Amino acid sequence: MELNNIKSVYFLGAGGIGMSALVRYFLSEGKFVAGYDRTPSQLTSNLISEGALLHFDEDADAIPQECRDKNTTLVVYTPAIPEGHKEWDYFRQNGFTIKKRAQVLGIITGNRRGVCAAGTHGKTTTSTMTAHLLQQSHIGCAAFLGGISKNYKSNLLLTDKSDFVVIEADEYDRSFLHLTPYIATITSADADHLDIYGNKENYLEAFAQFTERIREDGYLIIHEGLEVVPRTKPGVTVYTYGRADGDFHAKNIRIGCGTILFDYVSPWQIVEDIELGVPVSINIENGITAMAMAEICGATAEELRNGMRSFAGAERRFDFHLKEENIVLLSDYAHHPDEIKACAESMRALYNDKKISVIFQPHLYSRTADFYKEFATSLSLFDEVILLDIYPARELPIPGVTSQLIYDLLAPKVSKRMCLRKDVLSVVEELKESFEVLVTLGAGDLDNDVSQIAKILKDRQC
């Protein structure tokens, strides 16, 4: 099926962050867009207001008439949709063209110069940062992001200025192997999604296969020290980057008074006094590779400097909700032990003289089973840990796997307590006077309560 022959697109899992960018894309193309998601959210409300026809009960009868012609309707699904889903069964049994989100993204972007950010951690911030650098430069870009850009209030950017398209290259379910990058970065490759890959070796092999997808005239920018062994085509230029080492790196780093400044060093120039718009330590490295990709695309030194300073971040990625003298509240999507460690170390660098508390919602039974020891080690970098029950997402419970596995291994110096998800707000209310810096972490639904947590903390002295 040629995309230009499509009149209607139906989404199974329309409210996912990656899927919603495609919903917005097809709406922008003037297609009739409808779909299903399990749970209403602010994002699905936004999509409905933008023109998508969405519902939240699994019901084949709810599929609109406009999406019942198999010759003009494309069905897009996320791997999180379970076997036996009634609407998915309807489309399969009636011969519709059904494609994964990643396949459709690959088709849409295949004829453009893809600027792709991959990695276990950092890919959302890096891709969102790269998109902003290009969008505010003379170059411009389109973008399909895995988070909502706070600069543009969307995860989709469109342009008629250039053929560059920034893409968050997701390794889950090997999705990124449907892309054909012009420029790719790999930020990290710490084993994850072992429910898909089985072991670390298979995970690393997928990243090696991703490097094979880079165009012959393209570029790979890979973080120093990763275990990934690139297998790029002849003609691909390979660079390294890191905080202090690599073809692209930082020097003269200055952290203090809530700001981070550094000098950006590339093979062609030094750009002095880069100021991070989101001043957390890990964004030094994210910023280096984002600037490297933007520089290769043609961004000037002044555009790099202005773009980094004006970058507001992505929602749920080091997202400050309160930043006052007596209270700081930050939410972050961190759901892997190394992401939690990076968050803890970044917050410690900024607020070394304050007590730093965390509310953590583990994501997936399988990830908890694989990494509970590592989770405990990373969470022990905080002063206080409030540990929630596991957010199951697409999984069924695994016998013996609960948050207690993490809780029992937290360091003795850490103040700790267990908390049911439904009791979060009451616990915050109980402890509100004791918080100095509070971080909420996880990829589940805890973020739904962050605005209310902010209100409780902001009003605590009223």
Secondary structure, 3 states (H helix, E strand, C coil): CCHHHCCEEEEECCCCHHHHHHHHHHHHCCCEEEEECCCCCHHHHHHHHHCCEEECCCCHHHCCHHHCCCCCEEEEECCCCCCCCHHHHHHHHCCCEEEEHHHHHHHHHCCCEEEEEECCCCHHHHHHHHHHHHHCCCCCCEEEEEEEECCCCEEEECCCCCCEEEEEECCHHHHHHHCCEEEEEECCCCCCCHHHHCCHHHHHHHHHHHHHCCCCCCEEEEECCCCCCCCCCCCCEEEEECCCCCCEEEEEEEEECCEEEEEEECCCCEEEEEECCCCCCHHHHHHHHHHHHHHHHCCCHHHHHHHHHHCCCECCCCEEEEECCCCEEEEECCCCHHHHHHHHHHHHHHCCCCCEEEEECCECHHHHHHHHHHHHHHHCCCCEEEEECCECCCCCCCCCCCCHHHHCCCCCCCEEEEECHHHHHHHHHHHHHHCCEEEEECCCCHHHHHHHHHHHHHCCCC
